[in-house]
Structure formats: C-alpha cells, structure tokens
C-alpha cells in the first residue's frame, strides 16, 4: 500500500504541471480574447499556403502578364 | 422569383449594402453606391482579397464620407504616446476601429500583410474592436498604416484620451483568474484527499489519514496566503472604517476554519475543514469574477478628451503643422476642416462657419458665426474649412472648464446595495449566536464550547449569501446587454430598481437624430416637387439634403445658373423655371409669422408656394414609454434648446411645470441636485457634453446613443437608441432582480439555519460542512439564473 504515496505524489505533480500550463496561457494573454479565435479558425487558409507567401509580387507578375 | 432576386441585388451596393442612389459606380459588373466603396473593392480584388465578400454579404460600410486626416501621426511626440512598443525595426500599435462588425472584417484585417508587406502581423480583438498591428517602421510609417486602414474602409478612431493609455484593467482581471485557478486546483486535490476520510478509514489505513491531513494543510496554504487574501484585506479596511460588510463574516469564517483545521490535523483529533475552506474561497472568487466580468467593452470613464481629436492642424506661415491638443497655445492659428471639432475657444478669421453645437448646448440647429466672432470649443464645423486664432488653451476653454467643475471631480457616492445593508445585521447576529453557543457549553464542557463557537462561524459563513447578489445581477446585466442596454457594473441594476424620478434631455435623447421629418405647408404639384428636388440636390446644406431625401425623386433635369448663399438659400434655373429655396430673407419675403423651426421657403417663377418645415421626430415608442413610466415615477425634461417644441411635449408629461428649456449645463446639474435634495432618486437620460454634468450628478446617468462607439460622456450606463422604448421593461426587470436577490437570501438563510442546528450542539462534522456548503452554493447559482431569466421572459426582454 505504500505505493499510494508514490501515486499521489505523481498525480499532484501532474496537476501542478497543468496549473503551470494555465499560468503560462494566462500570462501570454490567451484568455484576453476568447471570441475572435472561434471565428478565425473557420477561415479557409488557401491564401496562407506557401506559394502565396509573396502575394503582392505574384499579383503584380500576374497583372503584368495579363497586360502583355 | 429569380428575377426578383436580381432586382434586389441591383439596388444595393455590393460593398456596403446601402440603397443605391440613381447614379452608381461600376467595377467588374458589380455596382457600388459611391466611389469610396468601389475603390475599396478594386484595392481588395487587385490583391486577391475578394474572399472578403465571400464570408458575408455586403461586409463593408459606406465610404461616402471618407475624408480622414492622419498627418498628425507623423509628429513624433504624438505617435510615441500611441504605440505599445517600438524599437529600431518594429512598431506595435493597438488601434480602435469602430467599423469592425463581422467575420469578413477579421479576415481582411488579419490579412493586411497581403496588402502591405511591411505589416508583419495584425491581430483582431473582435469584442474590443481593436486591431494590434506589428509593422516594420523602416518601410512604412504609422501614418501610412492608418491611411491604409482608412483606404480599405476601416479608419482607426484615435482621440485624445488614447494618449497615455494604461492596461491596468486587464491586469486585475488576470490576477483574479490566476487566483481562481489556484483555488480550483487546491479545492480539487483537497476534495480527492478528503474522500477517504468521509467514507471512513479502516484501522490499518490510519497512517494515510495523517499523510492526507498534512497534504490537505499544505494545499490550504496557497488559499490562505494567496487566493483568499482579498477578503482579509477588505474586512480589515472595513473594520477600520467602522463598517461591517459581508467580507467580515467571510474572512472570520476562513480564518476560523484554517485555525481549527490546523489544530485538528496537528493534534490528530479530526480531519479538519480544509475541503470546505478551499471550496468556499473557490466559489467566492467565481462570484467576484461574475461581478467584475464585463460583457462588452464600452468605456464609462470618458472625459472631454475622448471627444477631442489627438492633434490640431496649425498654420505657421504657409505651412500646416500638426500639433498635439495639449500644446495648443493662445495666439496659435488653427485650421478646422469640415466635420471637425473646434478644439479650443477661438476667433473666426476665415471661412463660412456653420457650427453644430447640439452636443455642447443641446441646440438642434446649426449656428452661423461671422468673421471676428468668438467660437467656443466643442462645436462641429459643418460647412467648409475655417481658419481661427486660439484665444484660450484647451484646458481653460469654456467647455473643459465645466468638466473641471466639482461635480466631475468628486467621486460618485457609492451605491448602497442590499447585501451591504443585510450583512451588518447578519454579522452581528452571527457573532451573537456563536458567543451564545460558547457560553451555553462553557460551564459543562470547555472543549465543546470551543467546538460549537468555531462550528457556528464555519457553517454560517455566508457563501451562498455572498453569491446571490453577483449571480442575480450578472444574469440581469447579460439580459440588458442583449437589448442594447450596457451598464457599468452590477450595482447599477439595484439602483435602477429604486429610481422614482426620470429626467430626459431633449435633443438626441427623446428625439431621434436621423428621423427628422419635413412637413410642407402650402401647395405644390408633382412637377414642382421634381424641380425642387433637382435644385436642392446640388447643395450640401443639411436642410437641402434632408429635402431631397424627403422628396425622394430621381434626378431628371440639370440646373443652370446655380447659385448658393451658404446657410441662406439656393437658386437656379431648372427646366426653364426659376426656382428659389431658402430662408424668408433670402427669398425677399416679408418676415412672415413662420414657426421657429428650420424652414425652407419655396418660390418658383417668383410665385411663393409655401414652406417646408423640419420637425424633430420622437424616438419610437416615446409616447407609450411616458405613459407607462408616468404611473411609476415623475418625469422631467431639461433641454438646452429653445422652447419651440414645448407645445408638442406637454401631452407627454403629466406636469407641464416639469418642462424646462434653454438650460445651461450648469443649470441642468443644479436642477438634478435640487431634486436629490428633495429626496428623489434621479435617473438622467442624456446624450452629449451638455448634460455630462447632470449625468454625473444624478443617481444614475444613462447616455442614449445611436452609435455605441461614438463619444458618450462619463456615465453609469449606455443605452442604444434602438432599445429606448424598452426603458419601462428594464426598470421592471431591475425591480424583479432585486426580488430574486431577496428570495435567494431567504434560501441561503435556510441553509444556514440547518447548519447552525448542528453547529450550536458542537456536533458539526467536516462531512456535513462539505456537503452543505457546495449544495447551498449550487442551489443559489441555479435559482438566481433561472429566476432572472423567467422574469426576463415575463418582461419580454428575452
């Protein structure tokens, strides 16, 4: 039954870990705005794909091609 | 069906959804109401950002009046006060953008880097309507960022109160959440560790009991030393001020629980009350959080600085230089453009001044000023640009002097809440019972005497009592929120229930600023109406615009030999007819007995046809509102305007002696003070700078506004104009909420009585305490929430 001391120690350590994670989240402002992320996640991210990294240049190139 | 749909689409602007005027702008087969909307569309489609229009129909806002000046952001000392962070490479700034309203806005503003590569990141806080932008300051200036935002239809609103902003509000909320997290963590662990003891331990498990006990004690330390400290501090401060509030029995309960737990665990006489202690603090903190939680982000502590711009354009030689508002000195030459606010008392040097003082004086009609006249600060210039010379610095001008008046400086009396009143008697009764129980057992059993004394203080710890007010009022606030009534804090709801006198401001409060109606007296036929409409369309004067809107005719004829005397009238040849519109003096009429309201006289081919009269319209439901409120409370009217509407208003107010016109801001304040001296609880409804003193002085000051993001003076609540007719329902709901608080106080006292029954006998086991405390808490939380919502349904607020 002495195992129980070890197990309780483990569980408290784990709980402390979660508490620390919560502190970190709170400190980095993750609870400041709880609404916007719920909208943000629904956006399609095709424009943020790698090939769109320089959208301005691409758009200009495309426009120039269209002109010629 | 399909055709009908397409017709509908044609009539609305693709960008902002406004009804299309007869002329429109085309781009990519899409129609736009104005050049501004089309420009935004072109800009976005050029940068592959057309998804903006995919997430929502008509996500934009009309760009008809999109003149924004951000030159002042180039001035180092101004921009330094606005940015959050700046180094040699990057600048981070948080800007308030009132136009943010849908998911398209979030998408577009967070994809700002596609429009301008120098923007590294932009994050939206939707509820606060703020965007936080990080940009490379070598490549783009703050001014260019602001201009970029304005170009895509999201002009940031920057006012003088933004300079020197603080984030203190955020920090206190964060620290409360951290406290709740610690309390919750301890509570959960302690509860788990206490279970074996509640269920009874076998003999050979006794060694665990000690271990669990000491562990529990360790978990209670953060509760006492960190999470619960607020209660000790508050109780101590209140005792010093010779007040007994609810924090006193709470702090006493917490302290007694801790001491008794330490004693029991150290001497191994019992399991202690650590479980109840942690649970108590945890629930109490949640209640406090509910009380502080704001559902919206309206600033209630605004002063005149949030009405004024950050910077003023001054003229030196031939150059225009932006200067911070505070640096404006006597003798400076300033430039005030159309729709800008006059920042300081100044002499008019150049330009046609037509100034809207409705916010400052309550006067609905624009006032004209001639060259050389003194113009007081606060008015909004409606006509073209003005050049003026400052005669008094901003802090000493007429308007801001009012703001430095005593009524503004002294803090408002704290609203006395029901729980404050009750807690005094509660604390005394509690101490009496505890001492009584101790004295009863003292002669026979010293140990039992101490046990019963501490048990009474533990079990009667008014947790449920402390939670009933915050939960009831928070529920009421969230219901108010849904109807467009935003209040500053929970005690406003309690105060609202006590109001017996209503004071209304006129302009902008009971009149709707947009819904003015024109009434014509005289005779015109349709053809003549067409001529009038075509002529008035050419003028930018508010009355002319109102007139062409009212006549609602498509333009047919063009106007020849058009002349306009600003503020007096217009004339021109339309389809061969000579049409004149304007004041009676402009038309050369004898000064006939025309009403005082703004009138536009009509003359076609030198024949007088009659006049249009602008009449303010009452807000929707005003009549029903006064009828209903009149039975509950006294109604008063304080207007800064001329008594032109007095006759129309008498039917609404039961006592015509309560109607007061031409009141200065100071007189309004004094009037409220007089009412309060007669023992009245006054609610003031106002909208502008002119009643800010009265709003502050009254027991409850509510600002009525049609755009919650516009300037509203410092007040206790903001009411959206659309919810104006619901005021009687709000009042009823507030009264019902107070009833709910009374009921839940009753319920929690019942729980206390049950607990006390065990406690006075000195038989309180930790198990009973551990059951009673959470049970009473949950009962109260669910009862208050359900009851408030039920009342809201009854009051048709849900």
Interface residues (C-beta under 8 A of the other chain):
Chain A: X1 X4 X5 X8 X12 X15 X16 X19 X22 X23 X26 X27 X31 X32 X33 X35 X36 X39 X40 X42 X43 X44 X47 X52 X54 X55 X56 X59 X63
Chain B: X46 X47 X48 X49 X51 X55 X103 X106 X107 X110 X111 X114 X115 X117 X123 X124 X125 X126 X127 X128 X170 X174 X177 X178 X181 X182 X185 X188 X189 X193 X205 X208 X211 X215
